[in-house]
Amino acid sequence: MVTMPVDLDLTDYLQALARRKFHFLTTFGTTIIIALLLAFLLPTSFRSESTLLIERQTIPDGIIETTVTGYVQEHIQKITQKILTYENLKEVSEEHDLYTDLRESDPVSTTRRQPVRCAASSK
């Protein structure tokens, strides 16, 4: 016995969807509810890392004189001090709406109680 191929069009698919609408709505609704619960109930966290690579000059000193006069560790310390100024940290906390309850009370004591740490390592 040979079966003939069936040509399906859009109305056939819409009829199948209408017959099984409960299954589709249940699956879709459950997925949305789980996604919303995860989005609102999981704690918000953010972690950022950065690696700064400072290499020695590769052009010979006879051709071009160097403008860098300090050591690598001193440069890293200067960059750290520029980044961790009170104004920069305040701007970041306001931009990302961090520590709103603590900022309203006393921002200076808040920043002193919860310091930001920046570690510099040389390899």
Secondary structure, DSSP 4 states (H G I P E B T S, - for coil): -PPPPPPP-HHHHHHHHHHTHHHHHHHHHHHHHHHHHHHHHSPP--------------S-TTTS-----S-HHHHHHHHHHHHT-HHHHHHHHHHTT-SHHHHHH-HHHHHHHS---------
